[in-house]
Amino acid sequence: MQFSSTVSAHGRYGVLAAAGAIFALGLMVGALATPSSYRPKTQASDDAHAAAAPPAPAAGDAVLLAYPAEVIRVIDGDTFEARVRVWPGLAVETKVRLRDIDAPELHARCADELEKAQAARAALERMLAAGGVTIARVGLDKYGGRVDAAVATRDIADVSAALLNGGWARRYDGGRRGSWC
């Protein structure tokens, strides 16, 4: 009896280790992949494809890995906690920071920043409430303890762009953050 419980415990750990390795591999591939939909476009390519449907991926184009995510809670205007399905029957809980943007902080330096931070968090909550949340282009965030990802919902193809367009966030390239005060 002792032997069978030891084997089943090791078997479970092996499955969890394999799933973790698959998620890590997905993180690496997602961080390195630059699908054509995320590549900067030129004016000529915008004009040529304005009315056309998106082209099929060409040979050699990276495939976008998107992970379904269940939102647990919204932390602030650019970060939320989610249960990400990395494999059928296997989910990982992590904090997700929206790629390429910065929203005001709730630990504000002034009343104006606090007001903007609350509005940004409310906007992100409304957007994620649409459901069908997925994360893609997943990479490790520079501060650790969370991932950096492109986020989409059933209704919004790029949540970061929607927050930028609404005035709740600004572009962020990983450098020094400017003041919201």
N, C-alpha and C positions, 0 to 999 in steps of 0.2 A: 504494500500500500504506500509506503514511504517513497518507493521508487517512482510509481505512477504520478504522484502529486508533484514530485520534483521535475519529472519530464514535462508535465502539463504547464508548470510554472515557467520552465525554460522555454517551452513552445510559445507561450504568451509573450514573453520578453523578446523572443526572436521575431515574432510578428510585429510587435511595437517597434523594435529596432529597424526592421525592414521598412515599415511605414515611415518612420522618421527619416530614414535614408532617402526614400522616394521624395518626401517633401523637401528635404535639403537639396536634392538634385533638381527638383522643380524650381526652387529658389534661385539656384545658380543659373539654370537655363533661362528662367524668366528675367533675371537681371542682365544677362548677356544678349537676349533676343531683342531685336529691334524690328518688329513687323512693319510692313509697308504702311500700315495705317498710322504708325507713330513717327514715321520719318518726316523730317521737315520737307515741306513742299515748296516748289518754286512757283512763281506766278504763271509760267508757261504750263506747268503740269496742272495747276488749278483750273486754268482756262480750258485746257484740253479735256479734262475729266469732269467739268462742272455738271453736265447733264447726264453723264454716263454712270452706270452702276459701278460699284467698286470692282477693280480687276481681280481675277482669280490669282492666288499666290503663284509666283513664278518658281521654277526650280531653283532651289538654293535659298528661297525666302524662309525666314524663321517662322515656326508655327507658334501662335500665341497660346500659351497655357493660361487658362482662366479657371480659378477655383471658386466654387460657390461658397458664400459666406453668410452665416446667420449673425446679424448684429445683436450683440449682448447689451451694449450701452455706448452712448456717444460721450467721449471724454471732453473734447473741446471742438473748435471749428475745423481742425484738420486731423483729428485722431479719434478712432473708435476701437472698441474691443469687439472681437468677433470669434465665432466658432467656424473655422475654415475646414471644409471637407476636402481632405487631401487624397482620399482613396475611399471606395465604397465601404461604408461601415466604420470609417476612421476619420475623426475630426481632431483638430488642434486648436486650442484657444490661444489667441495672440492679440496684441494691440497692433492696429494698422494705421500708419501715418500716410496721408494722401501725398502722392508724389508731386513734386514741383511747385508746391504752394506753401505759404505761411499765413496762418490766421492769427488774429490777436489772442493774447494769453488771458486766461481767467485770473491768473495771479498777476493782475494788472499793475502797472506803474502809475496810472492815473485813472480818473473816473471815465474819461472818454474811451480809453482802451478797454475797460471793463464792459462798457455799454456795447462796443463793437464786438467783443469776445462773446457776449451773451447772444447777440444777433447772429454771429457766425455759427455758434453751436446749434441754435434753433434752426437755422437754414440747413445745416448738415443733417439734423434729425429728420426734418421734413423730406429731404431728398432720399435718405436711406429708408424711410418708412414706405416708399413706393414698392420695396421688395425686389426680389430677383438680384440681390447684390452679388457681384463677383469681384475678385481681385486678380490682377494680372501684372506682369513685369515685376514680380516680387523680388525684393532684395533686402538685405539687412540695413536697418536704419543706423545712422552714424552714432547715435546715443545708446544703442543696444536696448534689449528688452522689448523691442517691437520690430515690425517689418515696414518697409517703405513700398507702396504699391500704387498702381493705377487702379481706380475703382469705378465701377459702372453699376447702374441699377436697371431695372426693367424699362424705365422711362428715360434715363440719362446715360448716354454713352461715355461721358467723361465728367465725373463729379468734380474733379479739380477745376476743369474749365468752367463748369457751371458756377462754382463758388467765385472764381475770378470775375466772370461776367456779371455776377450779382453784386460785386463790390465787397464781398465778405472776406476776401483773401487777396494776397498779391503773390506774384511769382517769387520762387525761392530756388536758388541753385546750390544750397548747402553751405554758403558762406555766412558772413556775419549778418544777423537779422537787424533790420532797421526798427526804430521806435514807432509805436502806434500813437504816442501822445503828442 
